Structures are given as structure tokens and as C-alpha cells.
Amino acid sequence: EDCRYITIMVQKYQSPVRVYKHPFELIMAAYERRFPTCPLIPMFVDSDTVNEFRSEDGAIHIIERRCKLDIDAPRLLKKIAGVDYVYFVQKNSLNSRERTLHIEAHNETFANRVIIKEHCCYTVHPENEDWTCFEQSASLDIKSFFGFESTVEKIAMKQYTSNIKKGKEIIEYYLHQLEEEGITFVPRWTPPPLAPSAETAASCRKRAASLASVAPEAAQKEGLSSEALSSPSGASEPAAGTPDDKLDADYIKRYLGDLTPLQESCLIRLRQWLQETHKGKIPKDEHILRFLRARDFNIDKAREIMCQSLTWRKQHQVDYILDTWNPPQVLQDYYAGGWHHHDKDGRPLYVIRLGQMDTKGLVRALGEEALLRYVLSINEEGLRRCEENTKVFGRPISSWTCLVDLEGLNMRHLWRPGVKALLRIIEVVEANYPETLGRLLILRAPRVFPVLWTLVSPFIDDNTRRKFLIYAGNDYQGPGGLLDYIDKEVIPDFLGGECMCEVPEGGLVPKSLYRTAEELENEDLKLWTETIYQSASVFKGAPHEILVQIVDASSVITWDFDVCKGDIVFNIYHSKRSPQPPKKDSLGAHSITSPGGNNVQLIDRAWQLGRDYSMVESPLICREGESVQGSHVTRWPGFYILQWKFHSMPACAATNLPRVDDVLASLQVSSHKCKVMYYTEVIGSEDFRGSMTSLESSHSGFSQLSAATTSSSQSHSSSMASR
């Protein structure tokens, strides 16, 4: 078998919603001028009409074209491929009654080796009928190409992205041409005076619907444009009326910054995935973008680290840290750090006088975890300040600047437990706040600094390290120094500036405030175990089950769980009989304990489904990384059992060979162990306000991270789960 015939690579693209401030009919008049050829797209050589249909009333016009492209590829590759031109088939379905144009395109040349599909649509803006929306999605799937698969992918992506950028220019060019000819208005379609009979109209509508209405697939694909072909749209406006899972191009530019078309596509697709799997707590777009940037816009890698971070935030209620946690007085008095105005780029500025800080005293008085929690609260405040500055300065500000003054740093700061605490803090911040540090200015670095840098730098991400600027002595006062980054008016007084800086001066922590190792250990444990969530392991053949006793019928059982590892099936059962409590000392029959979480089985193996207990909700398959919330209104008193069960891969049909993805997935589920983190509560029916509302009141939402970009989840009482 030639291994090249396995699918080598698939690229996907999904555009944001782009808006023209022109009526649909005028945009269509401009669009039609692109055919049969378009001088603004040199690669688009020609097109021939191969099929055409027009309804009797003129409302439906479907036209199929064969488009000839001269791809900008190396001559050698064209010679090997044996072609000078590449042909695409493009079908345009215009519905003037509904004011929509759907465009589908696919490649005809090399269709058995390379599969390129594109779908575009022009529609009327939902909030303004005199504006037109445009969206496109595409895919490039390279099966094989004479050993040049990687080259073909690069050529395809280069051509496609350049054509996406040209799309706006092209439509605007023809709009300008129409204007010069005195055409600034095109009347809307109206039914002809002699309308066809009702039967004819109905059959026409039916045929038009089958031909013209093509629903765009969510997060579709990315690849060669079928010619530049169905151009993206032009100058956009924040489209308040666009659906929640779409992003407007102007919104992206105003609040998120200049992104390439492929970066926009990654953001939209990852956001759509989150909406399908994490209902009720989608992080803001700025936060999703940070994880994408941290992994160079590799969606799979970004999704993995983001899911881990979302679970971590939820488990430790990080989202509520600013509102529910008050730093101990020791920190307020002796932690020499604080927020101080902003830098020249509008980034919030955090100043820390590390050389003046008694790191050993702080660790001895507070413990590692309290220090970590304080640093997390600083990072949460930083996210908040970035949002505020984005509004104030009218441009995207997604990171902050940190100024570290090392005057006074000495060997005391290299005390081993202190360095250990610092490394732990760096590790947690790097994992959960990627791309939040815009610049780090290290001032007055003493001779001992290289020793500290050698210890710390391996734990810092390469991208983060590139943002460090280090100055020894008074070098920061010269050219290329502090004045390049911070306005003279806000340079702190202790650095020779005129601005009074209210950052505490630090100083030695009194030894009377030191605590014993045992006290600190108990405090650390308390800080990170104060969570409403529990962890459980789910093994093949050993589900995890919890018992909920219901006295009053019509009570509501609510749940909120994350699938941390593996795939599971979630079930709810009812029984009139009370299951026997699990035996603590048994590893086989009832209870398994492990460092990663407990495992309890309650349903007796002798019980029969339908006789001893019954299923009250349909089973729900939940994939790794998903977050599930839901509720069940109980119909009877008695005992309800919530069960998380290992989900086995379905066996492949005898006629089919196993798919590569299935084989890889089965290999990855090592030891047949899954892990869930869950919370459940019972609410009286009179107190129940919809599953998400009640859960949010119990600290399970993501209010701060998701406030601006997520609409609140709808109530699902007595439904299975909202995911």
C-alpha cells in the first residue's frame, strides 16, 4: 500500500461576519461584474456558464460556472502535475425574494488527490435591511500529490489568504464603478404583474429551496478559494444582530486587534467548539485569543491547555477571588507591589520592588499557597484593567507591563523555599494567564541577579522571555531606557521620577508573625480544598455513583461536572429501595480509592434494571474536556442514583476497516481510567429558577471571564443536560 494515500492534511477556514453598508441588490450588481473574468484577480483567467436555471417569476436564479485558474505555482510542480491551469466548478444560487446568495465551489482538477470545498453566503443584515452580511467557510483536504503534499498546502494557503484580503477591494472597486455610471440604487425584486398559479409558485418554491438553500456548516473548512472566487466582504460594522456564535469583523479589529484571516478563523472555530461543549461559561474572546497566541494558533494545542485552565479555575473558584478573598494584613503591609498608572502603549503598569521585599519572611508568615493566591488576584485584576483600558484608549489592550526594581536584591532572596515558591507561582501563571505579560522591565539588576535568572529562566516560556528587558545599575536612565516605555510624568519617585508611587516599601516581616510548618501546611490545605467540587475516578467496569435521597416529589436535582480525562456516559436512575452503603475496606465490590479521586458503586450487581431500579433520563455521552450542566425534576420520592460510567468505543462494523482516529483514540485511553469533577445539589421546586441560574448562585459559573461575550444559558428544568 502507498502510505501517501492516507489523508495527509486537512486545513479549515471560517470567516467572521463582514458587513457592507449597502443594500443587498447593489452588492449583487457589483458582484456580477466579476464575471466572466476579473482583472483584479490575475489568477482568475476565465469562466464559462455550464448550467443555468431561472424561475418563472424571476425570483430564483441559479447559475453554474466552470472557472479557469492560473495558480502561482513553481514551473517544476506544474510540469510534474501535467497541467497549466486548474478548473473549479462554482454554483451561485440567488434568491431575490429572500435576498440571499449562496455560493458553493469545488475543484474539478485533481479531485481524486486534493478536495477543495468552499461555501459563501450574502444575506441581509438582521438589524438593518439596507446592509448586507457576508460569510465564507472552506476546506482543503490533501490526500496525495506526487510527494509534494506540503508544497501544495503552502501554495494553497498562500493563494487563499491573499484572495480573502482582496475580496473587499474587489466589491468596493465595482461599487465605485457603478457609482461613476450613476447607479447608486437597484430596486428590490417584486412579483411580476401576472403571477403564476398557486400550484406553479409552490412547485417553484420547492425546487428553489432544494437548489438554493445551503446551510453553512459550523466551523467549516479552510483551503484554496475556488477563484478568489466568492469574495469576502468589505467595510464592516459591529453587527449586533448577528448570531451569538459568529463574530463581526469590525468587533474583532476594535476589541481584539489586527488578525490574519486564518487567525480570525481559528478564534471563531475554537469559540464555536466551546459553545457546543461549555454552555453557560464561555470565556471572553480576548481570553480565548491569549491561549491561541500562546500555541501559535494551533487549535488543538490551544484547546487542550485552555480546557485544563478552565477546569482549574472552576475547581479553585478563581473567578470569584477578587470578590471573596481578602489578602491577609501581612501581605498588605509587606508585599512591595501594586498597580501604577499605565505605560506609553496604554497597558496597565504593575510595579514590584522585589529587592525591598522579605520573600523569606512572607513565605514563613503566610505559606506558599497564600502567596500564590495573592499573585492570582493580581493577575485577575490585570485582566480587569486591560478591559477598562481597551474602552478608555479605543484600541485592543490585552496585556500589562510589569516593572521590577531589584535594588536591594541579595543572597537572602535565594533562600531555597522562597525560590521554590517563586517557581510554583511562575508555573501556575504561565499555564493559566498566557500572553498577558506585554513587557517586563527589570531595573537595577545587581551582581547576584544572574544566579536568580539561571534558576528561574528555564521555567519561563520562550515567548514570555522575549518580552524581558534587563538594565543594570542606572542604565535604565539612558537611551533605550525607561523613558522609551513610560511617560516621564508617571515614573515612580524611587526611580528618580516625580510621581508619588503608593506601592508599599516592603521591609522585614517581624519573626513574631512566622508560623510553624504544621500551621502553614494546614492553612495551605484549607486554601485549596475549599471547593464545592469533588473528584472521582471512573474505571472500565467500575462506574462512579452518588446517592440522592428525595423526600418531596417535584424537588430538582441539579448537577455540574467536567470530564477531565477520557469519555464517560452519564445516567440517572430511581429506586424505591435504598442501596447498601459502600464498604470502605473493599477494593473490588463497592469502593476504590485512589490519589486522583474516589470511586463508589452503589447499584447492587444482583439488581435488575426495570425491576429493582429504573432509568429516568436518557443516557448522555460526554467527551473529554466537556463541561455539563443540567437538572431533573423528580416525579417520585425515593432514591436517585447519578452514575458516571466508562464509555467504550463502539466496535467497527465488519465491513469497515478501523479509522486511524479511532485506533489512536483507543491507544490514548490507557489504563481504562476516566476522571470527572462534579458538584450536585437538590433544590426545592419553589426555589428553582432554571439549572444555570441556580448553579451560578452556587459558584459554578465563569462570570468574570465570560461576562461580555456570553448570553446566559436558558433554563433546562427537567431536561437532560445543557452542554
C-alpha positions, -999 to +999 in steps of 0.1 A: +000+000+000+012+035-008+011+054+025+007+087+007-029+078+001-037+082+037-052+117+043-021+138+050-035+172+060-068+190+063-070+228+066-102+246+076-113+282+074-143+301+088-146+338+083-161+364+107-193+381+097-184+410+074-208+438+067-213+461+037-232+493+044-250+489+011-283+471+001-282+435-010-293+443-046-265+468-051-239+443-038-253+417-062-249+442-091-213+447-081-207+410-076-220+400-110-194+423-127-167+399-117-177+375-144-167+361-169-133+373-157-119+398-132-087+419-139-083+424-101-076+387-097-048+378-122-051+341-114-088+341-125-083+336-162-118+329-174-152+313-167-179+296-188-215+291-179-223+254-179-258+253-164-284+279-157-319+280-142-343+309-138-377+305-121-408+318-140-413+347-116-376+357-118-370+353-080-347+323-083-316+324-105-291+295-103-260+296-124-232+271-126-198+282-139-166+264-148-137+287-137-102+286-151-074+295-127-037+301-133-022+291-099+010+308-089+030+275-085+066+266-094+070+256-130+085+222-120+054+214-100+031+223-129+053+201-152+051+171-128+013+176-124+009+179-162-014+209-161-011+246-168-045+256-154-067+244-126-105+242-130-132+248-104-169+245-105-189+272-089-227+272-083-244+305-074-280+303-061-296+337-059-330+340-042-342+376-048-374+371-028-354+361+003-325+384-006-298+357-003-270+344-025-254+311-017-221+302-034-207+267-035-174+258-052-152+227-055-122+218-076-126+197-107-088+193-114-071+166-092-104+160-074-092+124-065-060+138-049-070+172-034-105+181-022-113+218-020-147+230-010-160+264-003-193+279+008-201+316+009-233+335+015-246+370+012-276+378+034-294+409+046-281+423+079-306+412+107-307+447+123-306+468+091-322+458+059-301+483+039-269+465+048-255+432+036-237+405+056-211+381+041-196+349+054-174+321+040-160+288+050-138+264+032-118+232+034-086+219+019-081+181+022-049+168+006-050+131+000-018+128-020+001+149-046+031+131-061+050+135-028+046+173-029+017+175-004+034+200+019+043+223-010+008+222-024-006+230+011+016+261+014+007+273-021-030+267-015-030+286+018-009+315+004-033+319-026-064+316-004-054+341+022-043+367-004-076+363-022-096+367+011-079+401+016-086+411-020-123+404-017-132+437+000-112+457-026-130+439-055-165+445-043-157+481-035-140+486-069-172+475-087-194+496-063-173+526-072-176+517-109-214+515-106-214+549-088-194+565-116-220+552-140-247+569-119-260+536-105-265+540-067-297+522-063-310+488-076-348+482-069-357+451-050-374+421-067-412+423-069-435+396-082-445+401-119-479+415-126-492+382-140-483+360-111-482+323-118-508+300-103-505+289-067-495+254-077-467+267-100-455+291-073-454+263-048-435+239-070-411+267-079-405+275-042-400+238-035-374+235-063-357+267-054-354+256-018-338+223-028-314+241-052-306+273-034-307+269+004-275+255+016-269+258+054-233+267+061-216+241+083-205+254+116-167+258+117-163+246+081-131+244+063-102+263+050-082+260+018-079+273-018-105+298-028-123+284-058-111+315-075-107+343-052-138+334-060-166+342-038-151+373-024-152+382+012-169+414+020-159+449+027-160+476+053-178+461+083-198+475+111-203+459+145-232+435+137-252+434+169-278+413+152-255+385+140-260+351+158-241+346+191-217+321+176-205+345+149-180+373+153-182+406+134-151+416+116-152+452+129-157+440+165-126+418+161-105+447+149-118+471+176-115+448+206-091+420+197-067+436+172-055+430+137-057+393+130-049+375+097-078+357+081-066+324+093-062+337+129-097+350+128-108+316+116-091+298+145-107+321+170-142+316+156-138+278+153-125+274+189-152+297+202-179+276+184-164+244+199-166+259+234-202+270+228-211+234+219-192+218+249-192+245+276-226+261+277-231+288+303-194+297+309-177+307+277-146+328+283-144+362+267-129+363+232-098+381+245-091+352+268-096+325+241-072+346+219-045+345+245-044+307+245-044+306+207-014+331+206+004+310+232+002+280+209+009+299+176-028+294+166-027+256+167-063+250+176-058+215+191-030+226+214-047+258+224-080+239+232-061+214+254-044+240+276-075+261+277-097+233+289-072+224+316-072+260+327-110+263+327-112+232+349-085+246+372-103+280+375-136+263+383-121+239+408-104+266+428-131+293+422-105+317+408-132+336+391-145+349+424-111+356+440-114+394+438-148+394+454-145+367+480-108+367+492-092+394+513-054+393+514-040+388+549-028+420+566+008+408+564+006+409+526-010+444+526+019+456+548+049+439+535+042+429+498+060+456+479+039+456+447+010+475+433-007+490+402+006+523+390-010+542+360-001+527+325+028+526+300+030+545+267+011+518+249-019+521+273-010+488+291-018+487+329+016+491+347+024+469+377+053+479+399+071+454+422+101+463+444+114+428+447+148+439+462+129+456+491+107+425+498+114+400+525+105+369+505+117+345+532+096+364+559+065+363+536+068+326+530+074+319+567+044+340+578+019+331+550+030+299+533+033+292+496-004+289+488-014+322+502+013+339+482+002+321+451-034+331+457-023+367+461-005+366+427-036+351+411-057+380+425-031+404+409-035+386+375-073+388+378-071+425+385-048+428+355-074+412+332-100+436+345-077+466+340-069+455+304-107+456+296-111+490+311-081+504+292-094+489+259-125+510+264-106+541+275-080+541+247-103+528+219-080+501+209-073+465+220-052+462+251-048+426+262-017+426+283+001+446+310+036+458+317+055+448+348+083+469+362+106+450+387+130+470+408+158+448+420+177+473+442+185+455+474+184+420+459+209+398+477+215+362+487+187+363+512+163+363+483+178+330+471+166+311+502+155+278+488+118+276+499+114+312+486+128+302+452+106+271+452+075+293+459+085+316+431+089+287+406+055+274+416+039+308+411+056+311+376+044+276+366+007+283+376+007+318+360+023+305+327-003+278+325-034+299+332-025+335+321-007+331+288+001+361+267-009+385+295+025+400+300+032+426+274+066+437+287+088+431+317+112+458+327+139+446+352+157+476+367+188+480+388+198+443+385+227+436+410+255+411+406+235+383+423+208+386+396+224+361+371+222+334+398+184+340+403+179+342+365+197+309+360+173+292+385+141+308+371+145+312+333+141+275+324+105+277+338+096+307+317+081+302+282+103+313+253+076+338+241+075+354+276+113+356+279+115+376+247+095+404+265+121+409+292+143+440+292+171+439+318+190+470+330+220+470+354+227+499+377+214+532+363+213+521+327+176+525+327+180+563+328+199+564+294+188+560+258+166+529+252+157+530+289+126+537+309+115+569+291+110+548+259+083+529+276+068+550+304+058+587+303+080+609+323+051+621+344+044+586+358+080+574+365+080+565+403+098+587+427+121+559+439+134+556+404+142+593+401+108+604+387+083+629+401+053+606+406+045+595+441+042+557+439+019+542+466+034+508+464+043+496+499+080+498+507+082+462+520+107+457+547+114+428+571+084+407+582+086+405+621+095+370+632+066+371+657+044+367+626+062+335+615+041+303+617+051+267+622+054+243+593+024+224+606+002+256+608+013+266+573+005+231+559-030+232+574-035+267+560-023+256+526-046+226+526-075+248+536-069+273+509-070+248+480-096+224+494-123+250+499-141+239+468-176+227+463-164+202+436-154+166+442-132+145+420-139+109+411-122+082+390-142+061+366-128+027+356-138+003+329-163-020+347-164+003+378-186+034+374-188+061+400-222+066+416-237+090+441-269+087+460-295+115+463-325+108+487-356+127+477-384+132+503-406+157+485-416+148+449-411+177+425-377+186+440-350+194+415-317+176+413-290+198+396-255+189+385-224+205+371-195+184+361-164+185+339-149+154+321-112+158+330-100+126+313-115+101+289-151+098+277-180+088+300-217+080+299-239+099+324-271+082+337-297+089+363-317+061+380-345+059+405-352+031+431-376+027+459-350+006+477-320+021+495-287+008+481-264-007+506-237+018+517-203+011+501-178-009+521-148+013+530-123-015+530-133-032+498-114-026+466-134-048+444-171-048+451-180-013+461-153+012+466-120+021+451-099+050+464-071+065+446-049+096+448-068+111+418-103+108+433-127+083+448-147+057+431-180+044+446-205+018+432-240+017+448-261-004+424-260-040+436-249-064+409-280-086+416-303-057+409-322-058+376-330-027+356-368-023+353-374-044+384-352-030+412-345+004+396-354+024+366-338+049+342-353+084+345-332+102+318-317+091+285-280+082+288-257+111+278-223+105+262-198+132+274-164+136+258-131+146+274-129+183+280-167+188+280-185+207+308-220+196+315-248+213+335-283+202+339-313+194+361-340+168+367-374+175+383-382+144+404-415+127+399-414+104+429-398+103+464-372+077+470-336+072+460-319+087+429-285+075+417-263+097+395-239+075+376-207+082+356-197+052+335-167+045+313-176+050+276-163+022+254-155+028+218-182+011+195-167-018+176-162-011+139-186-027+115-173-059+099-173-043+065-152-013+076-115-010+084-108+008+116-103+045+111-069+059+121-085+084+145-103+055+163-071+035+167-052+064+180-080+073+205-082+037+218-044+038+224-046+070+243-072+058+268-045+040+288-054+020+319-091+024+311-095+052+336-116+084+333-118+113+357-147+137+365-150+167+387-186+172+399-210+191+421-246+184+427-274+198+449-311+194+455-333+224+453-370+227+463-392+233+432-403+267+446-366+278+448-356+265+413-350+292+387-335+272+359-305+250+361-278+276+352-293+303+374-292+280+404-258+267+397-244+302+392-257+311+427-236+281+439-203+294+424-202+273+392-203+299+365-175+319+349-189+354+354-157+374+351-142+355+322-174+353+302-194+384+312-192+403+279-194+376+253-218+350+266-256+352+268-269+335+299-279+299+293-316+291+291-334+271+318-334+234+313-356+222+341-365+185+337-343+183+306-312+162+305-281+183+303-270+215+287-235+213+274 
